[in-house]
């Protein structure tokens, strides 16, 4: 669940970042995808950490 939330949050944050910088639609999609992947990986590590601690 953390991974999915990280994906959605990352995509939204990437889209807003590109829009704030004045990017076109391709820039927005690229930022959204990269941020989504990054946040998903961070969510995966958080999930593994929580699983190992319990």
PDBQT receptor file of N, H, CA, C and O in Angstrom, charges set to zero:
ATOM      1  N   UNK A   1       0.827  -1.191   0.000  1.00  0.00    +0.000 N 
ATOM      2  CA  UNK A   1       0.000   0.000   0.000  1.00  0.00    +0.000 C 
ATOM      3  C   UNK A   1       0.869   1.252   0.000  1.00  0.00    +0.000 C 
ATOM      4  O   UNK A   1       0.521   2.253  -0.626  1.00  0.00    +0.000 OA
ATOM      5  N   UNK A   2       1.975   1.198   0.685  1.00  0.00    +0.000 N 
ATOM      6  H   UNK A   2       2.258   0.385   1.194  1.00  0.00    +0.000 HD
ATOM      7  CA  UNK A   2       2.881   2.342   0.716  1.00  0.00    +0.000 C 
ATOM      8  C   UNK A   2       3.464   2.589  -0.678  1.00  0.00    +0.000 C 
ATOM      9  O   UNK A   2       3.695   3.731  -1.073  1.00  0.00    +0.000 OA
ATOM     10  N   UNK A   3       3.694   1.512  -1.405  1.00  0.00    +0.000 N 
ATOM     11  H   UNK A   3       3.506   0.583  -1.084  1.00  0.00    +0.000 HD
ATOM     12  CA  UNK A   3       4.274   1.635  -2.740  1.00  0.00    +0.000 C 
ATOM     13  C   UNK A   3       3.294   2.354  -3.680  1.00  0.00    +0.000 C 
ATOM     14  O   UNK A   3       3.687   3.240  -4.439  1.00  0.00    +0.000 OA
ATOM     15  N   UNK A   4       2.027   1.965  -3.617  1.00  0.00    +0.000 N 
ATOM     16  H   UNK A   4       1.708   1.246  -3.000  1.00  0.00    +0.000 HD
ATOM     17  CA  UNK A   4       1.018   2.597  -4.480  1.00  0.00    +0.000 C 
ATOM     18  C   UNK A   4       0.822   4.066  -4.115  1.00  0.00    +0.000 C 
ATOM     19  O   UNK A   4       0.674   4.918  -4.991  1.00  0.00    +0.000 OA
ATOM     20  N   UNK A   5       0.823   4.351  -2.825  1.00  0.00    +0.000 N 
ATOM     21  H   UNK A   5       0.944   3.658  -2.114  1.00  0.00    +0.000 HD
ATOM     22  CA  UNK A   5       0.682   5.739  -2.392  1.00  0.00    +0.000 C 
ATOM     23  C   UNK A   5       1.886   6.561  -2.838  1.00  0.00    +0.000 C 
ATOM     24  O   UNK A   5       1.735   7.714  -3.242  1.00  0.00    +0.000 OA
ATOM     25  N   UNK A   6       3.066   5.982  -2.768  1.00  0.00    +0.000 N 
ATOM     26  H   UNK A   6       3.189   5.046  -2.440  1.00  0.00    +0.000 HD
ATOM     27  CA  UNK A   6       4.263   6.664  -3.229  1.00  0.00    +0.000 C 
ATOM     28  C   UNK A   6       4.225   6.921  -4.726  1.00  0.00    +0.000 C 
ATOM     29  O   UNK A   6       4.690   7.961  -5.194  1.00  0.00    +0.000 OA
ATOM     30  N   UNK A   7       3.673   5.976  -5.478  1.00  0.00    +0.000 N 
ATOM     31  H   UNK A   7       3.295   5.132  -5.097  1.00  0.00    +0.000 HD
ATOM     32  CA  UNK A   7       3.560   6.151  -6.921  1.00  0.00    +0.000 C 
ATOM     33  C   UNK A   7       2.658   7.326  -7.263  1.00  0.00    +0.000 C 
ATOM     34  O   UNK A   7       3.014   8.179  -8.076  1.00  0.00    +0.000 OA
ATOM     35  N   UNK A   8       1.487   7.362  -6.636  1.00  0.00    +0.000 N 
ATOM     36  H   UNK A   8       1.198   6.669  -5.976  1.00  0.00    +0.000 HD
ATOM     37  CA  UNK A   8       0.522   8.429  -6.922  1.00  0.00    +0.000 C 
ATOM     38  C   UNK A   8       1.052   9.777  -6.449  1.00  0.00    +0.000 C 
ATOM     39  O   UNK A   8       0.956  10.772  -7.168  1.00  0.00    +0.000 OA
ATOM     40  N   UNK A   9       1.609   9.812  -5.242  1.00  0.00    +0.000 N 
ATOM     41  H   UNK A   9       1.686   9.004  -4.658  1.00  0.00    +0.000 HD
ATOM     42  CA  UNK A   9       2.160  11.054  -4.699  1.00  0.00    +0.000 C 
ATOM     43  C   UNK A   9       3.322  11.557  -5.553  1.00  0.00    +0.000 C 
ATOM     44  O   UNK A   9       3.425  12.753  -5.827  1.00  0.00    +0.000 OA
ATOM     45  N   UNK A  10       4.190  10.646  -5.969  1.00  0.00    +0.000 N 
ATOM     46  H   UNK A  10       4.106   9.674  -5.747  1.00  0.00    +0.000 HD
ATOM     47  CA  UNK A  10       5.319  11.026  -6.802  1.00  0.00    +0.000 C 
ATOM     48  C   UNK A  10       4.897  11.561  -8.150  1.00  0.00    +0.000 C 
ATOM     49  O   UNK A  10       5.464  12.538  -8.639  1.00  0.00    +0.000 OA
ATOM     50  N   UNK A  11       3.898  10.925  -8.760  1.00  0.00    +0.000 N 
ATOM     51  H   UNK A  11       3.438  10.132  -8.363  1.00  0.00    +0.000 HD
ATOM     52  CA  UNK A  11       3.415  11.391 -10.065  1.00  0.00    +0.000 C 
ATOM     53  C   UNK A  11       2.816  12.788  -9.948  1.00  0.00    +0.000 C 
ATOM     54  O   UNK A  11       3.054  13.650 -10.794  1.00  0.00    +0.000 OA
ATOM     55  N   UNK A  12       2.040  13.003  -8.897  1.00  0.00    +0.000 N 
ATOM     56  H   UNK A  12       1.846  12.304  -8.209  1.00  0.00    +0.000 HD
ATOM     57  CA  UNK A  12       1.432  14.327  -8.712  1.00  0.00    +0.000 C 
ATOM     58  C   UNK A  12       2.493  15.386  -8.437  1.00  0.00    +0.000 C 
ATOM     59  O   UNK A  12       2.426  16.492  -8.974  1.00  0.00    +0.000 OA
ATOM     60  N   UNK A  13       3.455  15.053  -7.614  1.00  0.00    +0.000 N 
ATOM     61  H   UNK A  13       3.509  14.154  -7.178  1.00  0.00    +0.000 HD
ATOM     62  CA  UNK A  13       4.517  15.998  -7.284  1.00  0.00    +0.000 C 
ATOM     63  C   UNK A  13       5.386  16.312  -8.503  1.00  0.00    +0.000 C 
ATOM     64  O   UNK A  13       5.781  17.459  -8.709  1.00  0.00    +0.000 OA
ATOM     65  N   UNK A  14       5.679  15.296  -9.302  1.00  0.00    +0.000 N 
ATOM     66  H   UNK A  14       5.358  14.364  -9.135  1.00  0.00    +0.000 HD
ATOM     67  CA  UNK A  14       6.459  15.512 -10.516  1.00  0.00    +0.000 C 
ATOM     68  C   UNK A  14       5.722  16.381 -11.513  1.00  0.00    +0.000 C 
ATOM     69  O   UNK A  14       6.321  17.259 -12.134  1.00  0.00    +0.000 OA
ATOM     70  N   UNK A  15       4.433  16.148 -11.673  1.00  0.00    +0.000 N 
ATOM     71  H   UNK A  15       3.946  15.434 -11.168  1.00  0.00    +0.000 HD
ATOM     72  CA  UNK A  15       3.620  16.943 -12.595  1.00  0.00    +0.000 C 
ATOM     73  C   UNK A  15       3.598  18.402 -12.160  1.00  0.00    +0.000 C 
ATOM     74  O   UNK A  15       3.754  19.302 -12.986  1.00  0.00    +0.000 OA
ATOM     75  N   UNK A  16       3.403  18.640 -10.852  1.00  0.00    +0.000 N 
ATOM     76  H   UNK A  16       3.276  17.909 -10.181  1.00  0.00    +0.000 HD
ATOM     77  CA  UNK A  16       3.363  20.015 -10.349  1.00  0.00    +0.000 C 
ATOM     78  C   UNK A  16       4.722  20.698 -10.461  1.00  0.00    +0.000 C 
ATOM     79  O   UNK A  16       4.796  21.899 -10.722  1.00  0.00    +0.000 OA
ATOM     80  N   UNK A  17       5.790  19.942 -10.267  1.00  0.00    +0.000 N 
ATOM     81  H   UNK A  17       5.730  18.966 -10.055  1.00  0.00    +0.000 HD
ATOM     82  CA  UNK A  17       7.132  20.506 -10.387  1.00  0.00    +0.000 C 
ATOM     83  C   UNK A  17       7.399  20.972 -11.822  1.00  0.00    +0.000 C 
ATOM     84  O   UNK A  17       7.914  22.069 -12.040  1.00  0.00    +0.000 OA
ATOM     85  N   UNK A  18       7.048  20.134 -12.789  1.00  0.00    +0.000 N 
ATOM     86  H   UNK A  18       6.630  19.243 -12.612  1.00  0.00    +0.000 HD
ATOM     87  CA  UNK A  18       7.258  20.497 -14.195  1.00  0.00    +0.000 C 
ATOM     88  C   UNK A  18       6.380  21.685 -14.587  1.00  0.00    +0.000 C 
ATOM     89  O   UNK A  18       6.811  22.561 -15.337  1.00  0.00    +0.000 OA
ATOM     90  N   UNK A  19       5.157  21.709 -14.081  1.00  0.00    +0.000 N 
ATOM     91  H   UNK A  19       4.807  20.997 -13.472  1.00  0.00    +0.000 HD
ATOM     92  CA  UNK A  19       4.263  22.832 -14.399  1.00  0.00    +0.000 C 
ATOM     93  C   UNK A  19       4.804  24.127 -13.807  1.00  0.00    +0.000 C 
ATOM     94  O   UNK A  19       4.726  25.185 -14.433  1.00  0.00    +0.000 OA
ATOM     95  N   UNK A  20       5.353  24.039 -12.594  1.00  0.00    +0.000 N 
ATOM     96  H   UNK A  20       5.416  23.180 -12.086  1.00  0.00    +0.000 HD
ATOM     97  CA  UNK A  20       5.916  25.223 -11.934  1.00  0.00    +0.000 C 
ATOM     98  C   UNK A  20       7.127  25.766 -12.689  1.00  0.00    +0.000 C 
ATOM     99  O   UNK A  20       7.362  26.974 -12.714  1.00  0.00    +0.000 OA
ATOM    100  N   UNK A  21       7.900  24.858 -13.309  1.00  0.00    +0.000 N 
ATOM    101  H   UNK A  21       7.709  23.876 -13.289  1.00  0.00    +0.000 HD
ATOM    102  CA  UNK A  21       9.075  25.267 -14.078  1.00  0.00    +0.000 C 
ATOM    103  C   UNK A  21       8.727  25.702 -15.498  1.00  0.00    +0.000 C 
ATOM    104  O   UNK A  21       9.610  26.110 -16.253  1.00  0.00    +0.000 OA
ATOM    105  N   UNK A  22       7.453  25.620 -15.866  1.00  0.00    +0.000 N 
ATOM    106  H   UNK A  22       6.736  25.289 -15.253  1.00  0.00    +0.000 HD
ATOM    107  CA  UNK A  22       7.028  26.066 -17.190  1.00  0.00    +0.000 C 
ATOM    108  C   UNK A  22       7.255  25.057 -18.292  1.00  0.00    +0.000 C 
ATOM    109  O   UNK A  22       7.455  25.442 -19.444  1.00  0.00    +0.000 OA
ATOM    110  N   UNK A  23       7.230  23.775 -17.973  1.00  0.00    +0.000 N 
ATOM    111  H   UNK A  23       7.067  23.462 -17.037  1.00  0.00    +0.000 HD
ATOM    112  CA  UNK A  23       7.469  22.752 -18.981  1.00  0.00    +0.000 C 
ATOM    113  C   UNK A  23       6.248  22.468 -19.833  1.00  0.00    +0.000 C 
ATOM    114  O   UNK A  23       5.116  22.759 -19.447  1.00  0.00    +0.000 OA
ATOM    115  N   UNK A  24       6.499  21.893 -21.001  1.00  0.00    +0.000 N 
ATOM    116  H   UNK A  24       7.419  21.656 -21.315  1.00  0.00    +0.000 HD
ATOM    117  CA  UNK A  24       5.388  21.504 -21.872  1.00  0.00    +0.000 C 
ATOM    118  C   UNK A  24       4.834  20.152 -21.405  1.00  0.00    +0.000 C 
ATOM    119  O   UNK A  24       5.252  19.637 -20.368  1.00  0.00    +0.000 OA
ATOM    120  N   UNK A  25       3.901  19.583 -22.161  1.00  0.00    +0.000 N 
ATOM    121  H   UNK A  25       3.562  20.001 -23.003  1.00  0.00    +0.000 HD
ATOM    122  CA  UNK A  25       3.245  18.355 -21.711  1.00  0.00    +0.000 C 
ATOM    123  C   UNK A  25       4.223  17.174 -21.641  1.00  0.00    +0.000 C 
ATOM    124  O   UNK A  25       4.085  16.317 -20.768  1.00  0.00    +0.000 OA
ATOM    125  N   UNK A  26       5.199  17.118 -22.538  1.00  0.00    +0.000 N 
ATOM    126  H   UNK A  26       5.311  17.814 -23.247  1.00  0.00    +0.000 HD
ATOM    127  CA  UNK A  26       6.190  16.043 -22.479  1.00  0.00    +0.000 C 
ATOM    128  C   UNK A  26       7.050  16.155 -21.225  1.00  0.00    +0.000 C 
ATOM    129  O   UNK A  26       7.373  15.147 -20.598  1.00  0.00    +0.000 OA
ATOM    130  N   UNK A  27       7.413  17.364 -20.866  1.00  0.00    +0.000 N 
ATOM    131  H   UNK A  27       7.150  18.183 -21.376  1.00  0.00    +0.000 HD
ATOM    132  CA  UNK A  27       8.180  17.573 -19.636  1.00  0.00    +0.000 C 
ATOM    133  C   UNK A  27       7.375  17.149 -18.420  1.00  0.00    +0.000 C 
ATOM    134  O   UNK A  27       7.912  16.530 -17.500  1.00  0.00    +0.000 OA
ATOM    135  N   UNK A  28       6.090  17.479 -18.413  1.00  0.00    +0.000 N 
ATOM    136  H   UNK A  28       5.654  17.981 -19.160  1.00  0.00    +0.000 HD
ATOM    137  CA  UNK A  28       5.230  17.110 -17.284  1.00  0.00    +0.000 C 
ATOM    138  C   UNK A  28       5.134  15.601 -17.140  1.00  0.00    +0.000 C 
ATOM    139  O   UNK A  28       5.225  15.067 -16.034  1.00  0.00    +0.000 OA
ATOM    140  N   UNK A  29       4.948  14.909 -18.275  1.00  0.00    +0.000 N 
ATOM    141  H   UNK A  29       4.874  15.342 -19.173  1.00  0.00    +0.000 HD
ATOM    142  CA  UNK A  29       4.875  13.450 -18.219  1.00  0.00    +0.000 C 
ATOM    143  C   UNK A  29       6.202  12.834 -17.769  1.00  0.00    +0.000 C 
ATOM    144  O   UNK A  29       6.220  11.876 -16.997  1.00  0.00    +0.000 OA
ATOM    145  N   UNK A  30       7.304  13.391 -18.256  1.00  0.00    +0.000 N 
ATOM    146  H   UNK A  30       7.289  14.169 -18.884  1.00  0.00    +0.000 HD
ATOM    147  CA  UNK A  30       8.609  12.844 -17.884  1.00  0.00    +0.000 C 
ATOM    148  C   UNK A  30       8.862  13.030 -16.395  1.00  0.00    +0.000 C 
ATOM    149  O   UNK A  30       9.287  12.092 -15.720  1.00  0.00    +0.000 OA
ATOM    150  N   UNK A  31       8.610  14.218 -15.875  1.00  0.00    +0.000 N 
ATOM    151  H   UNK A  31       8.264  14.980 -16.422  1.00  0.00    +0.000 HD
ATOM    152  CA  UNK A  31       8.779  14.465 -14.454  1.00  0.00    +0.000 C 
ATOM    153  C   UNK A  31       7.861  13.559 -13.636  1.00  0.00    +0.000 C 
ATOM    154  O   UNK A  31       8.281  13.002 -12.621  1.00  0.00    +0.000 OA
ATOM    155  N   UNK A  32       6.613  13.409 -14.074  1.00  0.00    +0.000 N 
ATOM    156  H   UNK A  32       6.272  13.861 -14.899  1.00  0.00    +0.000 HD
ATOM    157  CA  UNK A  32       5.656  12.587 -13.340  1.00  0.00    +0.000 C 
ATOM    158  C   UNK A  32       6.114  11.134 -13.281  1.00  0.00    +0.000 C 
ATOM    159  O   UNK A  32       6.021  10.498 -12.231  1.00  0.00    +0.000 OA
ATOM    160  N   UNK A  33       6.605  10.607 -14.394  1.00  0.00    +0.000 N 
ATOM    161  H   UNK A  33       6.680  11.124 -15.247  1.00  0.00    +0.000 HD
ATOM    162  CA  UNK A  33       7.036   9.213 -14.427  1.00  0.00    +0.000 C 
ATOM    163  C   UNK A  33       8.278   8.997 -13.574  1.00  0.00    +0.000 C 
ATOM    164  O   UNK A  33       8.359   8.025 -12.823  1.00  0.00    +0.000 OA
ATOM    165  N   UNK A  34       9.239   9.896 -13.688  1.00  0.00    +0.000 N 
ATOM    166  H   UNK A  34       9.174  10.685 -14.298  1.00  0.00    +0.000 HD
ATOM    167  CA  UNK A  34      10.481   9.750 -12.920  1.00  0.00    +0.000 C 
ATOM    168  C   UNK A  34      10.208   9.865 -11.421  1.00  0.00    +0.000 C 
ATOM    169  O   UNK A  34      10.710   9.063 -10.634  1.00  0.00    +0.000 OA
ATOM    170  N   UNK A  35       9.425  10.848 -11.030  1.00  0.00    +0.000 N 
ATOM    171  H   UNK A  35       9.017  11.500 -11.669  1.00  0.00    +0.000 HD
ATOM    172  CA  UNK A  35       9.092  11.009  -9.608  1.00  0.00    +0.000 C 
ATOM    173  C   UNK A  35       8.290   9.815  -9.103  1.00  0.00    +0.000 C 
ATOM    174  O   UNK A  35       8.499   9.366  -7.976  1.00  0.00    +0.000 OA
ATOM    175  N   UNK A  36       7.374   9.294  -9.922  1.00  0.00    +0.000 N 
ATOM    176  H   UNK A  36       7.204   9.659 -10.837  1.00  0.00    +0.000 HD
ATOM    177  CA  UNK A  36       6.570   8.142  -9.516  1.00  0.00    +0.000 C 
ATOM    178  C   UNK A  36       7.460   6.922  -9.279  1.00  0.00    +0.000 C 
ATOM    179  O   UNK A  36       7.273   6.200  -8.300  1.00  0.00    +0.000 OA
ATOM    180  N   UNK A  37       8.416   6.692 -10.158  1.00  0.00    +0.000 N 
ATOM    181  H   UNK A  37       8.569   7.279 -10.954  1.00  0.00    +0.000 HD
ATOM    182  CA  UNK A  37       9.329   5.557  -9.991  1.00  0.00    +0.000 C 
ATOM    183  C   UNK A  37      10.180   5.742  -8.736  1.00  0.00    +0.000 C 
ATOM    184  O   UNK A  37      10.364   4.804  -7.961  1.00  0.00    +0.000 OA
ATOM    185  N   UNK A  38      10.694   6.952  -8.543  1.00  0.00    +0.000 N 
ATOM    186  H   UNK A  38      10.544   7.713  -9.173  1.00  0.00    +0.000 HD
ATOM    187  CA  UNK A  38      11.534   7.217  -7.377  1.00  0.00    +0.000 C 
ATOM    188  C   UNK A  38      10.763   7.026  -6.076  1.00  0.00    +0.000 C 
ATOM    189  O   UNK A  38      11.259   6.388  -5.148  1.00  0.00    +0.000 OA
ATOM    190  N   UNK A  39       9.563   7.571  -6.004  1.00  0.00    +0.000 N 
ATOM    191  H   UNK A  39       9.160   8.090  -6.758  1.00  0.00    +0.000 HD
ATOM    192  CA  UNK A  39       8.773   7.447  -4.787  1.00  0.00    +0.000 C 
ATOM    193  C   UNK A  39       8.319   6.009  -4.568  1.00  0.00    +0.000 C 
ATOM    194  O   UNK A  39       8.178   5.579  -3.424  1.00  0.00    +0.000 OA
ATOM    195  N   UNK A  40       8.087   5.259  -5.640  1.00  0.00    +0.000 N 
ATOM    196  H   UNK A  40       8.201   5.608  -6.570  1.00  0.00    +0.000 HD
ATOM    197  CA  UNK A  40       7.724   3.846  -5.509  1.00  0.00    +0.000 C 
ATOM    198  C   UNK A  40       8.871   3.041  -4.921  1.00  0.00    +0.000 C 
ATOM    199  O   UNK A  40       8.658   2.178  -4.070  1.00  0.00    +0.000 OA
ATOM    200  N   UNK A  41      10.074   3.319  -5.368  1.00  0.00    +0.000 N 
ATOM    201  H   UNK A  41      10.248   4.020  -6.060  1.00  0.00    +0.000 HD
ATOM    202  CA  UNK A  41      11.243   2.621  -4.834  1.00  0.00    +0.000 C 
ATOM    203  C   UNK A  41      11.438   2.972  -3.355  1.00  0.00    +0.000 C 
ATOM    204  O   UNK A  41      11.742   2.097  -2.545  1.00  0.00    +0.000 OA
ATOM    205  N   UNK A  42      11.265   4.247  -3.005  1.00  0.00    +0.000 N 
ATOM    206  H   UNK A  42      11.018   4.958  -3.663  1.00  0.00    +0.000 HD
ATOM    207  CA  UNK A  42      11.355   4.629  -1.602  1.00  0.00    +0.000 C 
ATOM    208  C   UNK A  42      10.262   3.952  -0.778  1.00  0.00    +0.000 C 
ATOM    209  O   UNK A  42      10.505   3.533   0.354  1.00  0.00    +0.000 OA
ATOM    210  N   UNK A  43       9.063   3.845  -1.342  1.00  0.00    +0.000 N 
ATOM    211  H   UNK A  43       8.866   4.185  -2.262  1.00  0.00    +0.000 HD
ATOM    212  CA  UNK A  43       7.975   3.143  -0.668  1.00  0.00    +0.000 C 
ATOM    213  C   UNK A  43       8.269   1.668  -0.488  1.00  0.00    +0.000 C 
ATOM    214  O   UNK A  43       7.905   1.081   0.531  1.00  0.00    +0.000 OA
ATOM    215  N   UNK A  44       8.926   1.062  -1.469  1.00  0.00    +0.000 N 
ATOM    216  H   UNK A  44       9.222   1.539  -2.296  1.00  0.00    +0.000 HD
ATOM    217  CA  UNK A  44       9.316  -0.342  -1.360  1.00  0.00    +0.000 C 
ATOM    218  C   UNK A  44      10.286  -0.536  -0.207  1.00  0.00    +0.000 C 
ATOM    219  O   UNK A  44      10.129  -1.460   0.592  1.00  0.00    +0.000 OA
ATOM    220  N   UNK A  45      11.283   0.325  -0.116  1.00  0.00    +0.000 N 
ATOM    221  H   UNK A  45      11.411   1.075  -0.765  1.00  0.00    +0.000 HD
ATOM    222  CA  UNK A  45      12.242   0.214   0.985  1.00  0.00    +0.000 C 
ATOM    223  C   UNK A  45      11.572   0.463   2.336  1.00  0.00    +0.000 C 
ATOM    224  O   UNK A  45      11.907  -0.193   3.323  1.00  0.00    +0.000 OA
ATOM    225  N   UNK A  46      10.633   1.401   2.388  1.00  0.00    +0.000 N 
ATOM    226  H   UNK A  46      10.361   1.934   1.587  1.00  0.00    +0.000 HD
ATOM    227  CA  UNK A  46       9.901   1.653   3.630  1.00  0.00    +0.000 C 
ATOM    228  C   UNK A  46       9.073   0.434   4.019  1.00  0.00    +0.000 C 
ATOM    229  O   UNK A  46       9.009   0.069   5.193  1.00  0.00    +0.000 OA
ATOM    230  N   UNK A  47       8.440  -0.195   3.033  1.00  0.00    +0.000 N 
ATOM    231  H   UNK A  47       8.491   0.101   2.079  1.00  0.00    +0.000 HD
ATOM    232  CA  UNK A  47       7.646  -1.402   3.295  1.00  0.00    +0.000 C 
ATOM    233  C   UNK A  47       8.527  -2.530   3.814  1.00  0.00    +0.000 C 
ATOM    234  O   UNK A  47       8.168  -3.213   4.773  1.00  0.00    +0.000 OA
ATOM    235  N   UNK A  48       9.666  -2.723   3.191  1.00  0.00    +0.000 N 
ATOM    236  H   UNK A  48       9.958  -2.168   2.412  1.00  0.00    +0.000 HD
ATOM    237  CA  UNK A  48      10.584  -3.773   3.645  1.00  0.00    +0.000 C 
ATOM    238  C   UNK A  48      11.106  -3.484   5.045  1.00  0.00    +0.000 C 
ATOM    239  O   UNK A  48      11.220  -4.396   5.864  1.00  0.00    +0.000 OA
ATOM    240  N   UNK A  49      11.419  -2.243   5.322  1.00  0.00    +0.000 N 
ATOM    241  H   UNK A  49      11.326  -1.503   4.657  1.00  0.00    +0.000 HD
ATOM    242  CA  UNK A  49      11.904  -1.871   6.645  1.00  0.00    +0.000 C 
ATOM    243  C   UNK A  49      10.839  -2.132   7.720  1.00  0.00    +0.000 C 
ATOM    244  O   UNK A  49      11.130  -2.688   8.779  1.00  0.00    +0.000 OA
ATOM    245  N   UNK A  50       9.613  -1.724   7.428  1.00  0.00    +0.000 N 
ATOM    246  H   UNK A  50       9.376  -1.272   6.568  1.00  0.00    +0.000 HD
ATOM    247  CA  UNK A  50       8.531  -1.939   8.390  1.00  0.00    +0.000 C 
ATOM    248  C   UNK A  50       8.264  -3.422   8.582  1.00  0.00    +0.000 C 
ATOM    249  O   UNK A  50       8.006  -3.867   9.701  1.00  0.00    +0.000 OA
ATOM    250  N   UNK A  51       8.322  -4.191   7.500  1.00  0.00    +0.000 N 
ATOM    251  H   UNK A  51       8.532  -3.830   6.592  1.00  0.00    +0.000 HD
ATOM    252  CA  UNK A  51       8.094  -5.626   7.589  1.00  0.00    +0.000 C 
ATOM    253  C   UNK A  51       9.177  -6.311   8.427  1.00  0.00    +0.000 C 
ATOM    254  O   UNK A  51       8.885  -7.225   9.199  1.00  0.00    +0.000 OA
ATOM    255  N   UNK A  52      10.399  -5.876   8.274  1.00  0.00    +0.000 N 
ATOM    256  H   UNK A  52      10.636  -5.134   7.647  1.00  0.00    +0.000 HD
ATOM    257  CA  UNK A  52      11.497  -6.474   9.039  1.00  0.00    +0.000 C 
ATOM    258  C   UNK A  52      11.447  -6.102  10.515  1.00  0.00    +0.000 C 
ATOM    259  O   UNK A  52      11.902  -6.870  11.362  1.00  0.00    +0.000 OA
ATOM    260  N   UNK A  53      10.907  -4.952  10.823  1.00  0.00    +0.000 N 
ATOM    261  H   UNK A  53      10.538  -4.328  10.135  1.00  0.00    +0.000 HD
ATOM    262  CA  UNK A  53      10.851  -4.499  12.212  1.00  0.00    +0.000 C 
ATOM    263  C   UNK A  53       9.699  -5.144  13.001  1.00  0.00    +0.000 C 
ATOM    264  O   UNK A  53       9.697  -5.147  14.232  1.00  0.00    +0.000 OA
ATOM    265  N   UNK A  54       8.731  -5.685  12.271  1.00  0.00    +0.000 N 
ATOM    266  H   UNK A  54       8.732  -5.683  11.271  1.00  0.00    +0.000 HD
ATOM    267  CA  UNK A  54       7.602  -6.305  12.990  1.00  0.00    +0.000 C 
ATOM    268  C   UNK A  54       7.702  -7.790  13.014  1.00  0.00    +0.000 C 
ATOM    269  O   UNK A  54       6.835  -8.459  13.577  1.00  0.00    +0.000 OA
TER     270      UNK A  54
